[in-house]
Amino acid sequence: MLGLLDLTSQLPYRVWYTEETFAHDQSFWPAILGSVPKGSLLVFELGFVNYECYHELSETGRYFLSRVKTNLVFERFEWLRNEAQLKEWLIWVGKLGTPQRQMLRLVEVAYKGQRYSYLTNVLDPARLTGEEVAGVYRQRWRIEDAFSVASGPLPHS
C-alpha cells in the first residue's frame, strides 16, 4: 500500500493498493508520476530514491525532498550555507554528459547529536529553507495519523 498525504489537511491525497505481498516501493513510481500536479512537493523515504524519477519530477515542475543514501556519489558545485548546525550546497548528481545529470540541493542538519542529510530539487533556499527542509521531512510520518483519521477506530472483536 502506498499513500500520498496532503500535509495541509493531514488526509490522504491518493492511496494505492497491490495484492503483491513483496511489492517494492519503486513499483509505485508510475502511479506517483501520473497523479501529482505541477508545483507539488513530495516527501520520500529512502526506499523511493530513484534519480531518473527525480529528474522527471524536476523536468515537469514538481518538487521532492528525501533523505540521502550513504552511497550517494555527487560533485559539489556551490556552497549556500556553512554553519555548525546547518550546511547547504548545490551539487551535481549523475554522470557528466548524461541526460539524467541534474543539479540538486544537499542540506545537512545537526539535531540532538546526529547529522541528517536531505536532498531536494528546490534549489533556492529562499523558497524552502534548510530548517524547513528538516521540519517538512519530520512530518512524513503524519501519513500514519492520516490513515487513522480516515479509517476511524478499529472495531472491537
C-alpha positions in Angstrom: 0.0 0.0 0.0 1.2 3.5 -0.8 -0.4 6.7 0.3 0.4 10.3 -0.6 -0.6 12.7 2.2 -1.7 16.2 1.9 0.2 17.9 4.7 -2.3 20.8 5.0 -5.4 18.7 5.5 -3.5 15.7 7.0 -5.6 13.4 4.9 -4.6 11.0 2.1 -4.4 12.6 -1.3 -4.0 9.3 -3.2 -3.8 5.7 -2.0 -2.8 2.7 -4.0 -3.0 -0.9 -3.0 -1.5 -4.0 -4.5 -2.1 -7.6 -3.5 1.6 -8.4 -4.2 3.0 -9.2 -0.8 6.6 -8.2 -1.7 5.9 -5.2 -3.9 8.8 -2.8 -3.7 8.3 1.0 -3.2 9.8 1.5 -6.6 6.8 -0.2 -8.3 4.6 2.7 -7.4 6.6 5.3 -9.3 4.4 5.3 -12.5 1.3 6.0 -10.3 3.1 8.8 -8.5 4.4 10.4 -11.6 1.0 10.2 -13.2 -1.0 11.8 -10.4 0.9 14.6 -8.9 0.3 18.1 -10.2 2.9 20.7 -11.1 4.1 22.7 -8.1 3.7 19.8 -5.7 6.3 19.0 -3.1 6.7 15.2 -2.4 8.5 13.9 0.6 10.0 10.4 0.1 11.5 7.7 2.3 14.8 6.2 1.3 13.0 3.3 -0.4 11.9 5.7 -3.1 15.3 7.0 -4.1 15.3 7.0 -7.9 17.3 9.6 -9.7 15.6 9.1 -13.1 12.2 9.7 -11.5 13.6 12.7 -9.5 14.8 14.0 -12.9 11.3 13.6 -14.4 9.8 15.4 -11.4 12.3 18.3 -11.9 11.6 18.5 -15.6 7.9 18.7 -15.1 7.9 21.4 -12.4 7.3 19.1 -9.4 9.5 19.0 -6.3 10.8 16.4 -4.0 12.5 16.0 -0.7 14.3 12.8 0.5 16.9 11.6 2.9 20.3 10.9 1.3 21.6 7.4 0.8 25.0 7.0 2.3 26.4 5.8 -1.1 25.4 9.0 -3.0 28.1 10.0 -5.5 28.0 13.7 -6.2 30.1 16.7 -7.2 29.9 19.8 -5.1 29.1 22.9 -7.1 28.4 25.8 -4.8 28.2 26.3 -1.0 25.0 28.1 0.0 25.4 27.9 3.8 28.2 26.6 6.0 27.3 26.8 9.7 27.9 24.4 12.5 24.2 23.2 12.7 23.3 23.7 9.1 25.2 23.1 5.8 23.8 23.5 2.4 25.3 23.3 -1.1 24.3 22.8 -4.7 25.5 19.5 -6.1 25.6 17.6 -9.4 24.2 14.1 -9.3 24.7 11.8 -12.2 27.4 11.2 -14.8 28.7 14.1 -16.8 27.2 14.1 -20.3 24.2 12.0 -19.4 20.6 13.3 -19.7 19.9 12.4 -16.1 22.6 14.6 -14.7 20.9 17.1 -12.5 21.7 19.8 -10.1 20.2 19.3 -6.6 20.5 20.8 -3.2 22.0 18.9 -0.3 21.0 20.0 3.2 22.8 18.7 6.3 21.3 19.4 9.7 22.7 18.7 13.1 20.0 17.7 15.6 20.4 16.2 19.0 23.9 15.0 18.3 23.1 13.4 15.0 23.6 14.7 11.4 20.8 14.3 8.9 21.2 14.8 5.2 18.4 15.7 2.8 18.2 16.1 -1.0 15.8 18.3 -2.8 15.3 19.9 -6.2 14.1 23.1 -4.6 17.4 24.8 -5.4 16.6 28.3 -3.9 16.8 28.3 -0.1 14.5 31.4 0.0 11.7 29.1 -1.3 12.4 26.3 1.2 15.0 27.0 3.9 17.2 24.3 5.4 15.3 24.5 8.6 12.0 24.0 6.7 13.6 21.0 4.8 14.2 19.2 8.1 10.8 20.2 9.5 8.9 19.1 6.5 10.8 15.8 6.4 9.9 15.1 10.0 6.2 15.5 9.0 6.4 12.4 6.7 5.1 10.2 9.5 1.8 12.2 9.5 0.5 9.7 7.0 0.1 7.2 9.8 -2.1 9.7 11.5 -4.0 10.3 8.3 -4.8 6.7 7.9 -6.0 6.6 11.4 -8.3 9.6 10.9 -9.6 8.3 7.5 -10.4 4.8 8.8 -11.6 5.7 12.3 -11.1 3.4 15.3 -10.9 -0.3 14.7 -14.0 -2.3 15.8 -13.6 -4.4 18.9 -13.9 -8.2 18.4 
